[in-house]
């Protein structure tokens, strides 16, 4: 690591950023900001500054832009504590730049190695990136800042596109880094090549530090920058960076169009639920759409639920899509971070598994007379009351409740859920059948079968499966009856109604 034109110490140097307002790069910067609508007058911006040439260039350009457009700038620096004195030196340098130019400075020191021990599978670079962005977004919230600016360049874009292409990625992946993200992250110097930035800093006598880890070929991205890109430029395309930058912007436009189309389709395929944290899609409507659109719909839904980019791979979307096309009416697919996708007949559900796991199971409640019973937070409530039937009708619709013979229902009775070996005698049958067969015949979603309450007599015989059917032996034969109604939670009701 060295400090350009200042040896290896912070000897007296001019760190003023009030330079470069007539530099060609500054005019290109203003045009790029305008073309991509990155900044508005009066905006507040956190500038991520490592002290390296890209981030110092970014800070210089934003500082001069702020003088014209009344921007509020803050600088955020992360010390990853990986390179000892080097890291401390860089932090001291960035703080000094901010102090000389009267820019608020915020620093966070993070123990990357400790973080990696509790987050297995992350590389050093991935862990550093995750910790950096956590700090930036925390600061954005605390200080009520509009935007976060990072120093990604055209050279970074070329590296990123090649990196994703080599690893395998979707259209969105190989379209690379975006000038602006929905979460407020902007990349105002994404147009600039590394050579332009170094020339800009040299001409204005702006100092910066060099991170020695950027010169180590043990990191894949460094190998791309230090070897592969140079080889391609020498052997095939001297303008590779420009080509990849131009390609990425065209691919981003294509991706935006497909995403727009997917958003329109999502509105037509979604089944509206009155419960948060669960999405439901109508499979027959979904399968009429192109696979590319379907995959984007899955990603949008999971993103809204909180499962974001780095945890999702193209294989996840392909498996979700195969779930929607499978012949099996009920199946489940497990995703990272505890998310699941359920196939229940003609519906595809997206939710967190703990929503299902938290629903009460194994209940057994004794009932000694007509009353309303609270079954639990998610199971809802069940009521039993005496009624007179005047038109001799029996309701069997889901959610409408059931009439049951007073002669058949003798208190005490019990409310419980299904058990292994349960049998049930549906209306019109002389013999009982396995409960599983009954549920399949009635197309009861498999995920809900463990939660439906039963009315059971003291001998253990099932008299009624709430909101579905009474047994043939408990059907009403005269005007005297009990009316049994189960009101489940919005979650269970939504899963049930959307499955049918």
Protein Blocks (a to p, Z undefined) as FASTA:
>chain_A
ZZehiajadcdddfbfbghklgfklmmmmmmmmmnomacghiacddddehiaklmmmmmm
mmmmmmmnopacddddddehlnommmmmmmmmmmmmmmmnopacddddddfklmmmmmgh
iafklmmmmmmmmmmmmmmmmnopabdcdfbdfklmmmmmmmmmmnopafklmnopafbd
fkopacfklmpcfklmmmmmmmnopacdddfklmpckbmklmmmmmmmmmmmmmmommlm
mmmmmmmmmmmmmmmmmmmmmmmmmmmmpccdfbehiacddfklmmmpcfklmmmmmmmm
mmmnopafklpcfklmmmmmmmmmpmbfbdcdddehhiacddehjaccdddfklmmmpcg
hiacddfbdcdddfbjklopadddddddfklpacfbehkapaddfklmccddddddddeh
iacddehiabdcdfklmmmmnopafklmmmpccdddfkopafbdghkbccfklccfbfbd
cdddddddfklmmmmmmmZZ
